Amino acid sequence: MKYDDFMGQVQNRLELPDTGRAVRATRAVLQTLGERVQKGEATDLAGPLPMEVDYYLTSADHGERFDYDEFLSRVADRASVDESDANYHAQVVMGLVSELVSRAAVEEIRAQLPEDFEPLFGLIDAEEVEE
């Protein structure tokens, strides 16, 4: 998938009025996730993504320890949204990422995160139930 297509999908799924907000949401989610996980897992997850998108994951300082509330706070600050919207943005972006990367890469990320991060994978789990 090309960068413009990826951002178009984010914009459409989040029902945002412009691409700039889709870029901000994507960058906020993936940069914050990149900070939380180890470098190798971030790189594995980033591999199939458009180069401009994988940069958000791989350029972060990796391996920080923080909980899901802090994750949402960082996403909210970076995306200029409230924490409820940050949670939804995170779920939507991760849902799209999960469509483009291997299930194993998603599961490696999931296994590395504490249980309180399970809401991040809410839309992924909902899609599996529908199948």
C-alpha positions in Angstrom: 0.0 0.0 0.0 1.3 3.5 -0.9 1.5 6.3 1.6 -1.4 8.3 0.2 -3.6 5.2 0.2 -2.7 4.4 3.8 -3.5 8.0 4.9 -6.7 7.9 2.8 -7.7 4.8 4.7 -7.0 6.3 8.0 -8.9 9.5 7.1 -11.9 7.5 5.8 -12.0 5.1 8.8 -11.7 7.9 11.3 -14.1 10.2 9.3 -11.6 13.0 9.5 -12.2 16.2 7.4 -8.6 16.3 6.0 -5.5 14.2 5.4 -3.5 16.4 7.8 -5.4 15.1 10.7 -5.0 11.5 9.5 -1.2 12.0 9.3 -1.2 13.5 12.8 -3.3 10.6 14.2 -1.1 8.0 12.5 2.1 9.6 13.6 0.8 10.0 17.2 -0.2 6.3 17.5 2.8 4.7 15.8 5.4 7.0 17.3 4.0 6.3 20.8 3.8 2.6 20.2 7.4 2.7 18.9 8.5 4.3 22.2 6.8 1.5 24.2 8.1 -1.6 22.3 11.6 -2.9 21.6 13.4 -1.9 18.5 13.2 -5.3 16.8 9.5 -5.6 17.2 9.0 -2.1 15.9 11.1 -2.9 12.9 9.2 -6.1 12.2 5.9 -4.3 12.5 7.1 -1.4 10.3 8.5 -3.6 7.5 5.5 -3.9 5.2 4.2 -0.4 5.8 4.8 2.5 3.5 8.3 4.0 4.2 6.9 7.3 5.4 4.7 5.4 7.9 7.3 2.9 9.1 9.5 5.8 10.1 7.1 6.7 12.9 7.7 3.3 14.5 11.4 3.0 13.9 12.6 6.5 14.7 11.3 6.5 18.3 13.4 5.9 21.4 12.4 2.3 22.0 11.7 0.3 25.2 10.2 2.9 27.5 8.0 1.5 30.2 4.6 3.2 30.5 1.0 2.0 30.9 -2.0 2.3 28.5 -3.2 5.5 30.2 0.1 7.1 29.5 0.0 5.7 26.0 -3.3 7.4 25.5 -2.1 10.6 27.1 0.8 10.8 24.7 -1.3 10.0 21.7 -3.9 12.6 22.7 -1.2 15.3 23.1 0.5 14.5 19.8 -2.8 14.3 17.8 -4.5 17.2 19.6 -7.5 15.1 20.6 -9.0 14.0 23.9 -8.1 10.6 25.4 -11.3 8.9 24.2 -10.6 9.9 20.6 -6.9 8.9 21.1 -8.1 5.4 22.1 -10.3 5.2 19.0 -7.5 6.6 16.8 -5.1 4.0 18.2 -7.5 1.1 17.6 -8.3 2.2 14.0 -4.6 2.8 13.1 -3.6 -0.6 14.6 -6.6 -2.2 12.8 -5.2 -0.9 9.4 -1.7 -1.9 10.3 -2.8 -5.4 11.2 -4.3 -5.7 7.7 -0.9 -5.0 6.1 1.5 -6.9 8.3 1.7 -10.5 9.3 -0.3 -11.9 12.2 2.9 -13.0 13.8 4.3 -9.4 13.9 1.1 -8.1 15.5 1.2 -10.9 18.1 4.8 -10.2 18.9 3.9 -6.6 19.7 0.9 -7.7 21.7 2.9 -10.2 23.7 5.4 -7.5 24.6 2.8 -5.2 26.0 1.1 -5.5 29.4 -2.5 -6.6 29.7 -3.8 -3.1 30.1 -2.9 -2.5 26.4 -5.6 -5.0 25.2 -8.0 -2.1 24.2 -5.4 -1.2 21.5 -6.3 -4.5 19.7 -10.0 -4.1 20.1 -10.9 -3.7 16.4 -8.5 -6.4 15.4 -10.2 -8.9 17.8 -13.7 -7.7 16.6 -12.7 -8.4 12.9 -11.6 -12.0 13.9 -14.9 -12.7 15.5 -16.7 -11.6 12.3 -14.7 -14.0 10.1 
